[in-house]
Amino acid sequence: MARLFNFSAGPAMLPEEVLKQAADEMLDWHGSGQGVMEMSHRGKDFMSIAALAEADLRELMGIPANYKVLFLQGGATLQFEMIPMNLMAGKAADYVHTGEWAKKAIKEAKRFGTVNTIASAEDKKFTYAPRDWKINPDAAYVHYTANETIGGVEFHWTPETGNVPLVCDMSSNILSKPIDVSKYGLIYAGAQKNIGPAGLTIVIIRDDLIGKGVPTPQTMLDYKIHAEAESMYNTPPTYGIYVAGLVFQWLKRNGGLAAIEKLNIEKSNLLYDYLDSTDFYANPVAKQDRSRMNVPFTLKDAALDDAFIKGAKEAGMVQLKGHRSVGGMRASIYNAMPIDGVKHLVAFMKDFAKKNG
Ligand SMILES: *Cc1c(COP(=O)(O)O)cnc(C)c1O
């Protein structure tokens, strides 16, 4: 069986080595006589798997000791609510509006208190990353979306927010490059893009931001409960944590985040350089803010979209249809997308343009 190149925005491809290792260990993890899915989350085997996953994530991202790593559930979407619930504490919060995901985060936060939109890219249909942030010095926190998965806009720098804690939705570019975690108050990400299986959500939170919710959040929505219980207040998504751990090991074996960043630059440049060399395809995003993870593009005649999707599928490439809100195409090229997948896509695009130009 030949594996497809899957350009889905998520759930997305996982490294083949990781899937093979998970398959090998499916029935018997390290001679334990059972698979990881069947293990007690409080037994010593699973506890060692979770501890190693956390240690490897800490090493990869350089997470300082005064930050907790939480393995939660509910996706990034539940964090849209948990963040204001736990951090607002009667104050207003600042949000940066960069597109579809920021919009959802803002909508939920408004249910808990005052939200100030301190920067927005709406004036240019969310095709750039806004630089000029008017931060309120007494805001509870500033929230931004590091990579807009639908619009294909990415912040290639970490914003400076002074004493106001920086909160970041890193769902679609976490682990794609080195970052300085100490500049953030809280980082969160659903796993299904760059980490592992859907169902696991990772929250990295600075100690002093834990336990600030006023009124106290409901038990399962309280960071303090999860932090004190080391993410084992209830049954965590055990298999997701295990596969995420295998992905962290894969990243470490391959040179860590500096090496994957180099590869992500190379992969995304292959695609953008081609897009810029032809007028058959177009990408609307300001060059300096283009995402290395999600590359939206349109064909010069939308009537050709269906033929493009069909031809790509026949050539072994799936999930290239753009998000329903923007149309066109989108190639998501997360860490696990091999460079050969991107080369294959560019070759197909050239051929398609020649035949239909
Ligand atoms: C996918 C995505 C989400 C939503 O994630 P869920 O895990 O489905 O809740 C939120 N923000 C960004 C930037 C995303 O890419």
The ligand as a MOL file (V3000), in Angstrom:
LIG
                    3D

  0  0  0     0  0            999 V3000
M  V30 BEGIN CTAB
M  V30 COUNTS 15 15 0 0 0
M  V30 BEGIN ATOM
M  V30 1 C -7.3100 23.8710 14.7770 0
M  V30 2 C -7.1910 25.1260 15.5150 0
M  V30 3 C -8.0060 25.4200 16.6220 0
M  V30 4 C -9.1050 24.5060 17.0820 0
M  V30 5 O -8.6060 23.3400 17.6010 0
M  V30 6 P -9.5370 22.2040 18.2220 0
M  V30 7 O -8.5040 21.2900 18.7970 0
M  V30 8 O -10.3150 21.6200 17.0930 0
M  V30 9 O -10.4060 22.8120 19.2350 0
M  V30 10 C -7.7960 26.6010 17.2880 0
M  V30 11 N -6.8410 27.4550 16.9040 0
M  V30 12 C -6.0410 27.2190 15.8530 0
M  V30 13 C -4.9830 28.2100 15.4760 0
M  V30 14 C -6.1880 26.0420 15.1230 0
M  V30 15 O -5.3920 25.7960 14.0780 0
M  V30 END ATOM
M  V30 BEGIN BOND
M  V30 1 1 1 2
M  V30 2 1 2 3
M  V30 3 2 2 14
M  V30 4 1 3 4
M  V30 5 2 3 10
M  V30 6 1 4 5
M  V30 7 1 5 6
M  V30 8 2 6 7
M  V30 9 1 6 8
M  V30 10 1 6 9
M  V30 11 1 10 11
M  V30 12 2 11 12
M  V30 13 1 12 13
M  V30 14 1 12 14
M  V30 15 1 14 15
M  V30 END BOND
M  V30 END CTAB
M  END
